[in-house]
Every structure is written in C-alpha cells, then in structure tokens.
C-alpha cells in the first residue's frame, strides 16, 4: 500500500478488502499477501487499523489450522541455549556439573524448583528483554 494524496478512509478500505473470518487456505494466503505488502509501507491511520484487523484474522486462522503445542521446560531451555549460544559449561553454576546440564537437556533429569529459579535469573540477567520465571523451566 502506498500513501497517496487521496487517502482512503477506513470504510473505503473495508469495502475494498472486505475482511472476514478466514476459512480457507486461499483466503489465508490472500490475507497474508495483503499484510506482507503493508509491512513495507508507511501506513495511514486507516491502513494501520485494517492491518491490525487482518493480523488478528490471520492469527485466529493459524491457531486453529496450525496449532503449536505447549512448550516443555526442556524445549524452552534448549531453545534459549541455542538462541543465545549458551554452552553447557555456562550453566554449571545452576546445575552443579556439565553432566547434570546434559542430563536435563536430554530429558533424563527434571529441573528442580531451585534450578528453575536460577535458570530464569541466569537468562534474565545475561540477556536483556527477557522476563522469564521459574514456571518457564518447570511446574
């Protein structure tokens, strides 16, 4: 979408795009194409409102057609270690030894409540923007 001197109102955009609940893969792909096109432009207030509506419709469709399973504590730990290039040796202070770190990552040992607290603190302290809690690493 490109901004023009003849800016469309939100009503005009609704008439043009006719957003509705997405029920088919074709409708999903059409909505994705529109949203992707909008992402590379500076949007007007009306275009931003349409963009947000389309994103909500896409998310709703994805929730029912592409459900994501609930993450496990091990998956969370593995993901964080991979994302931030954390070596098992970096977590010795949390678990006590590299062998224990590997046992947890391999699913052979559960994370204790105190380890879960320490993991949350470790990642929050070392990587800004995270707000992990012990619940992210154990029940």
C-alpha positions in Angstrom: 0.0 0.0 0.0 1.3 3.4 -0.8 0.1 6.6 0.7 -1.5 8.9 -1.8 -2.8 12.4 -1.6 -6.3 10.8 -1.9 -6.1 8.8 1.4 -8.8 6.2 1.8 -10.9 6.1 4.8 -11.2 3.0 7.0 -14.7 2.4 5.5 -13.2 2.7 2.0 -10.5 0.1 2.9 -13.1 -2.2 4.4 -15.1 -2.1 1.2 -12.0 -2.6 -0.9 -10.6 -5.6 1.1 -13.8 -6.9 2.6 -12.1 -8.6 5.6 -13.9 -11.5 7.1 -13.1 -14.6 9.2 -10.6 -16.7 7.2 -12.0 -20.2 6.4 -9.9 -21.5 3.5 -6.2 -21.7 2.6 -6.9 -19.4 -0.3 -8.4 -16.7 1.9 -5.5 -17.2 4.3 -2.9 -16.7 1.6 -4.7 -13.6 0.2 -4.7 -12.0 3.7 -1.0 -12.9 4.1 -0.2 -11.2 0.8 -2.1 -8.1 1.8 -0.4 -7.9 5.2 3.1 -8.6 3.8 2.6 -5.8 1.2 1.5 -3.4 4.0 4.6 -4.2 6.1 6.9 -2.5 3.7 5.0 0.8 3.6 4.3 3.7 5.9 0.7 3.3 6.7 -2.0 5.8 7.4 -4.2 5.5 10.5 -6.9 3.8 8.4 -4.4 1.4 6.8 -3.0 0.6 10.3 -6.4 -0.3 11.6 -7.0 -2.6 8.6 -3.5 -4.1 9.0 -4.3 -4.9 12.7 -7.6 -6.4 11.8 -6.1 -8.6 9.1 -3.3 -9.8 11.5 -6.0 -10.8 14.1 -7.9 -12.7 11.4 -4.6 -14.5 10.3 -3.7 -15.3 13.9 -7.2 -16.8 14.5 -6.9 -19.0 11.4 -3.4 -20.1 12.3 -4.4 -21.0 15.9 -7.0 -23.5 14.6 -5.1 -24.7 11.5 -1.5 -24.7 12.7 -1.7 -25.2 16.4 1.6 -25.0 18.3 2.0 -27.5 21.1 2.7 -26.3 24.6 6.4 -25.9 25.2 8.1 -28.1 27.7 10.7 -26.9 30.2 13.4 -28.8 28.3 12.4 -27.3 25.0 12.5 -23.8 26.5 16.0 -24.4 27.9 17.2 -25.9 24.6 15.8 -23.0 22.6 17.4 -20.4 24.8 20.7 -22.2 24.8 20.6 -22.3 21.0 19.4 -18.8 20.5 22.0 -17.2 22.8 24.8 -19.7 22.1 24.9 -20.8 25.7 27.3 -23.7 26.3 26.5 -26.4 28.9 29.6 -25.2 30.8 27.9 -21.8 31.3 25.1 -23.5 33.3 27.3 -25.4 35.7 26.6 -22.7 38.4 22.9 -23.6 38.1 23.1 -27.4 37.9 26.5 -28.2 39.6 28.1 -30.0 36.7 28.2 -30.3 32.9 26.9 -33.9 33.2 23.7 -32.7 35.0 23.2 -30.0 32.4 23.4 -32.6 29.7 21.0 -34.9 31.6 18.4 -32.2 31.8 18.8 -31.2 28.2 18.5 -34.9 27.2 15.3 -35.3 29.3 16.9 -37.7 31.7 16.5 -35.4 34.7 13.9 -32.8 35.6 14.7 -29.3 36.6 14.2 -28.7 40.3 12.3 -25.7 41.6 15.5 -24.0 42.8 17.2 -24.8 39.4 14.2 -23.3 37.6 14.6 -20.1 39.6 18.3 -20.0 38.9 17.8 -20.6 35.2 15.3 -17.7 35.0 17.7 -15.4 36.8 20.6 -16.5 34.6 18.9 -15.8 31.3 17.2 -12.6 32.6 20.5 -11.2 33.9 22.5 -12.1 30.8 20.1 -11.3 28.0 18.1 -8.0 28.2 14.5 -8.0 27.2 13.7 -11.4 28.7 11.2 -11.8 31.5 11.4 -15.5 32.3 10.1 -17.0 35.5 10.7 -20.4 37.2 7.5 -21.6 35.6 9.2 -21.4 32.2 11.6 -24.2 33.3 9.4 -26.4 35.5 6.0 -26.8 37.0 
